[in-house]
Amino acid sequence: MTEGDLLRQRSRGVWQYWKSVAATVLSVALAAPLSASTAAAETPATQRQATELRDQGAAAGPVVERGLEYLVSDYRTRTPTKYTADSWKPFAKALTNAAKVAGDPSATTSDVAGAKTALMTTAADLKAADEGTFQTITNNSFWSDTSGNPIYSQGGGVFKFGDTYYWYGVHYSGAELYRANPTRKYDGNVGFVSIPVYSSKDLVNWKFENNVATRSTAINNGATLGQAGWVGRLGVSYNENTGKYVLATQAYVGGGHGVLFLQGDSPTDTFDYGYFQTQITNSPTTGTGDQTVFTDDDGKDYLIFSNREGRSRAFVSKLRESDSLRAEPGVQIGQNSSGREGNAMFKLDGKYYHAASDLHGWNSSVAHVLESTSGNIQGAYTSEYTLAGTEMDYSHVTQTGFFVTVKGTKQNTVIFAGDRWADFAWNGIGYNQWMPVTRTGARPQFHSVSQWQFNATTGEWRVGPANNYLLNPDIQADRVIVSSVRGWRNLGGSVTNVNGGVNGSRFALQVSNSGGVEQRVESVPAGAYTLSLHTRGSAGQVVITGADSSQRTLGIPSSSGWAKRELTGIELPGGAATVTVRASGSGGVTVDQLSLVKTSAGAPQPPGRYEAETAPAQCRGTIDSNQAGYSGSGFCNGDPAVGAFAEFTVNSETARTATLGVRFAHGATSGARPANLVVNGSTVGTVSFESTGAWTTWSTKTVTVSLNAGSNTIRWDPTTAAGLPNVDCLDVGAAAG
């Protein structure tokens, strides 16, 4: 008797037992979603019987698949009117078929996997019928789930299955201690507690679903995860052939280092042991250094990792397509003798980017990037360079954790998810720090923002109203005592970061008598600001200088203890601003928790003005604010390409002829930049944007067009590879004639 015959015979036997209860179980499962609490309420015996039945029916014959039932129950809660008709139709068809397969006693594992894959694929393609909403992401704070409980998610990742994002990570024992008291270190408290999973539709509001693995999770040789010496750095993929969700994590089990594979039937299922792989071919060591899971646009999954000892080599290893339970031979894409950790990958505009941090123990650093030179993820990469924007505050005081790519209806946005667990804590507050990454010119740009707002439907983002424009304001980036503090330029005298900051934080900035430091903030939007900081020691002063050379000064009196100082009503034009701290007393001054926050908008916008950075305006490029003199909060820096347009949506109460004034800056010396003027889809003329002499010199080009009553689209469409000039805004004048 072959193994297949044995499996089929066992499958027929267990089916006679199961079919008497299958109909009842299925009807209950399809009537309401299977919640985490429902799953937890199942008896161990019931769970064991279901697992045995699935295993016995894996090769052929009927199977009972709770994962498909769960997905059907979940997706039946979707409302058709919330999505476009074109995207709803294939989804509804896949949902109907999935329900049919889930209720079919003769369905095989292949049938179930196919139905599950089709359902998730069409769910992922659902298009919202509305524009979505902006949600606020606030860094430098502890994050909580929708029930108000802590989010524990170290060293994990966010993965989109269907129309839902799932966030997996590790809960260590030290996380609770740190949250309760972030003024000391807990580097010895890295005991494994569980692997939680949270779900979200908007990447901001996260609902706790389940602990997919705990200390009692059984692994090979009779061991449990609670007996593992280390569990961490994980990612999850979906295997289309088996219909399983596979979690790959570093593990130290029974004296051996390796990649532990667990698998579940749904994204929130309790995951079971799949395989423990100690060696990945081509890696010089067993196990891995840091690792993440990356899923490409074609659905293929890869393990991104470094070798464990030394961590000098960066590898990309494809997960075995048949079941995702093995990492195939690794392909080395880079090497650095100093070692790298936090290995992760993202894809932007068709290129792959491998990012990693310095090898020094959960401490913050710049992000080091390898960039693909072809469309092959395992092909050639450039030499290593620093991700722009991570230098001033060491990646917002984090190291690379993972990346999330959101494909919105208007733009794609990459989210850099940084870990702030340096030496396990005592390094500012918060485990999770998320920042947007865009492309500026030929390379990606990291935006270090303490607060920002994100629309997961359109993919758009904007700086939040409470953002602190100063970088490394809490003096936590360096992690060791230095004589030149990260992000702050020495102006003379002795400057260092001393132990003992405000509220028990680890460091503060000390400036000696007659010494000073400054930080130049490259771009702030026009408006009124408040500058605040905590000080102690001798006297000093803080001076803020705007892009127009205007200055405001905050005097610092001497103080034996920490005292908060504040300067309000600082009017700044759009552009660069510089904050300078100087000591004037004999003992020097110590400062901490510096803040520059916008408190109101700048001068009111003229009537009929439409800003290029404000929706529903569209910019085929990036929204920048690094050239002074713009209005609003930024301008459109279009891609250097034909068709890289800037488009405005203009409302008119009546059909009329109107004067349009487009404000622009063109600092290049390569000649004029022509563009077609497209009104409501029709080209009505061509405009030539001549050089204005400098990128900070703005000019206005005026044209006359006919507007319809209601909504009108006004597009500037470049006709050469140089693209458009920088476009600031569009002014729509009163009716002409």
C-alpha positions, -999 to +999 in steps of 0.1 A: +000+000+000+014+034-010+015+064+013-013+080-008-035+049-005-030+049+033-039+086+035-070+081+014-082+051+035-077+071+067-095+101+051-126+080+043-126+066+079-124+100+096-150+114+072-177+091+085-171+104+120-169+141+110-199+144+086-224+141+114-213+174+129-199+191+098-232+207+088-238+222+122-203+236+125-204+250+090-238+268+095-226+284+127-193+295+111-210+310+081-235+328+102-210+349+121-173+357+120-151+334+140-136+357+165-104+352+185-125+346+216-145+319+198-114+302+186-100+303+221-132+288+235-127+256+215-116+227+236-081+212+231-097+180+220-118+198+193-087+216+181-067+184+180-094+165+161-096+193+135-059+193+131-058+155+127-085+156+101-068+182+081-035+163+082-051+130+072-069+146+043-039+166+031-030+144+002-064+136-012-100+132-004-124+154+016-111+180+041-126+202+067-110+237+065-119+261+093-097+287+077-119+290+047-150+292+068-134+320+088-126+340+057-161+335+042-176+346+075-154+377+076-159+387+040-196+384+042-196+415+064-185+437+035-211+461+022-213+464-017-221+501-017-187+509-001-169+496-032-169+503-069-192+480-089-163+468-112-143+456-082-172+442-063-184+419-091-154+395-091-152+396-054-188+386-050-183+357-074-153+345-055-171+348-022-200+327-035-177+300-048-157+300-015-189+295+005-198+266-018-164+250-014-165+255+024-198+237+025-188+208+001-180+176+020-161+163-010-138+194-013-101+186-014-072+205+000-065+218-035-102+230-039-100+248-005-066+265-013-079+276-047-111+291-033-092+308-005-066+323-029-093+336-053-112+351-024-082+369-010-070+381-045-104+397-054-107+411-019-073+428-023-085+443-056-116+459-040-116+496-047-133+520-022-161+541-036-150+571-016-118+590-010-111+576+024-100+597+054-067+608+069-057+591+101-031+604+125+001+585+133+019+599+164+054+587+171+074+590+204+046+574+224+034+540+234+008+526+209-024+509+220-049+487+202-086+496+197-094+482+232-068+505+248-044+476+255-007+478+246+005+468+211+034+444+216+050+438+182+088+439+183+107+426+153+077+417+132+060+430+101+027+441+085+013+420+057-018+425+036-040+395+031-071+403+011-083+438+020-069+437+056-035+445+071-022+421+097+006+431+121+026+403+137+054+407+162+069+393+194+058+401+229+088+400+252+086+401+290+106+434+291+080+452+270+056+454+299+083+465+323+095+492+300+060+506+293+054+508+331+087+526+337+107+538+306+134+554+328+157+524+331+170+495+311+156+460+307+181+444+284+180+412+304+143+408+301+139+393+266+119+362+276+094+351+249+058+356+259+038+353+226+034+363+190+003+385+188-016+395+156-035+427+151-058+437+122-065+470+105-080+485+074-063+519+077-029+510+092-036+533+122-064+517+142-053+481+152-076+454+167-060+426+187-071+393+171-052+364+187-019+351+200-009+330+170+019+313+191+026+312+228+051+296+251+031+264+250+031+261+212+046+227+203+076+225+180+098+196+169+112+170+192+085+175+219+098+210+227+077+242+230+084+278+222+087+285+259+118+263+259+134+281+230+165+302+239+154+329+214+124+337+192+124+369+171+125+388+138+096+372+120+074+376+089+043+359+074+035+348+039+005+332+022+010+300+002-013+298-028-008+260-032-016+249+003-038+278+014-017+281+046-003+312+062+033+306+070+052+324+098+090+324+096+109+334+127+145+332+140+147+306+168+173+290+190+160+255+198+177+227+214+211+242+210+206+249+173+201+282+155+176+282+126+145+295+109+113+281+125+083+278+102+048+278+118+016+277+098-021+285+102-053+282+083-063+319+085-043+351+093-055+350+129-055+312+135-034+295+161-003+285+142+013+250+144+047+237+138+058+233+102+096+229+100+128+240+116+156+248+090+190+253+105+210+260+074+202+281+043+224+271+014+251+297+006+250+313+040+283+307+059+265+301+092+235+283+106+205+304+114+202+340+103+212+374+116+182+397+114+155+387+089+122+398+075+098+384+049+091+403+017+063+396-007+068+408-043+041+422-066+038+387-083+030+371-049+063+353-045+078+354-011+114+359+000+134+358+032+156+389+036+185+381+060+221+383+070+244+355+081+242+350+119+279+354+129+293+387+118+262+396+098+284+410+071+265+394+041+231+404+029+210+376+013+177+372-006+163+337-004+131+326-021+106+306+000+098+273-015+067+278-037+051+245-030+045+252+007+067+281+019+082+258+046+118+260+033+141+289+024+158+280-009+195+288-015+203+324-006+216+349-032+241+373-017+233+409-028+258+428-006+286+427+019+299+450+046+327+438+069+313+460+098+281+439+099+245+450+095+213+442+113+176+450+109+176+436+073+145+445+055+133+453+019+109+476+001+101+482-035+096+517-050+090+526-086+101+492-098+133+490-079+142+469-049+158+485-018+175+465+009+179+485+041+198+477+073+213+494+104+247+494+121+255+463+140+255+475+176+227+460+196+193+475+189+208+510+189+197+536+164+217+544+132+213+557+097+197+533+073+222+517+048+207+509+014+215+486-014+196+494-046+188+469-073+201+477-108+176+455-126+141+442-122+154+410-106+151+409-068+180+384-067+200+403-094+227+429-091+227+457-065+246+490-061+272+495-035+258+507-001+247+543+005+229+561+032+191+566+030+187+604+028+168+619+057+181+593+083+213+612+091+201+641+114+185+619+141+195+584+132+163+573+115+141+591+141+161+573+168+154+538+155+169+510+135+153+494+105+124+471+114+103+465+083+086+483+055+049+485+044+040+495+008+006+509+003-008+511-032-033+539-030-058+551-056-037+583-061-001+573-051+020+546-036+036+552-002+063+533+016+062+533+054+095+528+073+086+510+105+115+515+128+123+497+161+131+518+191+144+492+216+180+503+219+197+483+247+161+475+254+148+509+264+159+539+283+160+557+250+129+578+247+093+565+248+077+540+224+085+508+206+071+516+172+081+546+150+066+549+116+078+574+089+069+579+052+095+572+025+091+589-009+114+592-040+133+625-043+151+626-076+167+593-083+168+580-048+143+574-019+139+600+009+131+593+045+109+619+063+116+621+100+082+633+114+070+630+149+034+632+138+018+627+103-015+619+088-021+591+063-049+581+040-047+543+033-072+545+005-055+571-016-020+565-003-015+602+004+002+616+035+008+650+051+026+663+081+005+663+113-005+695+131+015+686+162+047+676+144+079+687+161+101+701+133+133+698+154+152+665+150+169+646+178+151+670+202+154+646+232+192+640+226+187+602+225+201+593+191+238+588+199+234+563+227+269+570+241+286+602+253+299+622+224+315+656+218+293+664+188+257+657+192+238+642+163+217+668+144+232+697+162+262+717+148+288+729+172+294+767+172+323+767+197+330+758+233+325+724+248+293+705+237+283+670+249+253+648+258+253+642+295+235+616+315+203+626+332+176+642+311+141+654+319+117+630+336+144+604+339+153+601+302+189+590+295+205+621+279+204+659+277+225+684+258+251+704+277+267+736+263+297+751+281+301+788+289+302+809+256+296+777+236+267+770+213+249+746+189+225+751+161+201+731+140+190+741+105+155+728+097+154+727+059+117+733+055+089+746+077+056+757+063+046+794+069+027+801+101+030+808+138+051+786+160+058+778+196+094+770+206+098+752+239+125+734+258+136+723+294+167+739+309+188+738+340+222+753+350+235+787+341+219+813+319+217+812+281+195+820+252+177+804+222+174+822+189+152+812+161+159+826+126+134+824+098+140+821+060+136+858+057+164+864+084+139+875+110+148+865+145+131+859+179+151+853+211+141+833+242+162+842+273+172+813+296+176+823+333+198+802+355+180+773+374+192+746+397+165+722+386+147+715+353+123+742+342+103+745+310+109+776+288+086+787+260+084+813+233+051+817+215+037+836+185+068+831+163+059+840+127+079+821+102+078+822+064+079+790+044+114+777+040+144+770+062+146+779+099+175+778+123+174+772+160+205+783+180+212+775+217+240+794+235+253+795+270+262+827+287+268+817+324+300+804+338+287+769+344+271+764+310+235+754+303+219+720+299+188+716+276+164+688+268+131+681+251+133+709+225+102+715+204+092+736+175+055+731+167+032+750+143+003+766+162-016+783+134-016+788+097+003+816+080-013+845+062-048+837+048-048+824+013-061+847-014-096+839-027-096+814-055-062+799-046-057+762-050-025+747-035-006+720-054+000+701-021-036+700-010-061+673-022-078+670-046-048+685-064-025+658-079+013+659-084+031+633-105+062+636-084+068+647-048+054+674-025+085+693-013+091+723+009+129+728+006+128+760-015+118+792+003+090+815-009+062+790-016+027+795-003+008+770+018+028+741+031+047+730+000+049+727-037+048+701-065+082+689-076+073+669-107+091+639-120+115+647-149+094+630-175+069+637-203+034+635-188+045+641-152+016+665-146+003+688-119-035+689-118-059+711-100-097+706-094-114+740-097-151+746-088-171+773-106-207+783-098-215+791-134-200+784-168-177+813-175-144+825-188-117+829-161-081+840-157-058+813-143-024+822-127+000+793-121+028+802-097+061+784-104+098+785-099+124+773-125+160+775-113+176+753-140+196+769-168+187+743-194+161+764-211+123+768-209+100+739-199+069+737-221+037+721-211+002+715-225-027+732-207-054+705-205-088+717-193-115+690-186-095+665-207-090+687-237-057+704-246-065+741-250-030+755-255+007+753-247+026+773-220+063+779-219+078+781-184+110+802-187+137+802-161+131+824-130+168+825-122+166+805-090+144+778-074+135+803-046+124+829-071+087+824-079+068+838-109+032+836-122+021+827-157-014+838-167-038+823-192-075+826-199-097+795-202-134+786-203-148+768-172-179+747-169-204+750-141-194+727-113-161+708-111-132+714-136-098+698-140-069+720-149-038+700-158-003+712-167+012+684-188+050+687-196+060+678-232+097+672-226+118+649-205+128+678-182+092+679-169+076+708-152+091+736-131+082+735-094+045+743-092+033+762-061-004+770-066-031+780-090-050+813-087-084+814-104-096+850-111-130+864-115-150+861-147-134+878-176-153+901-200 
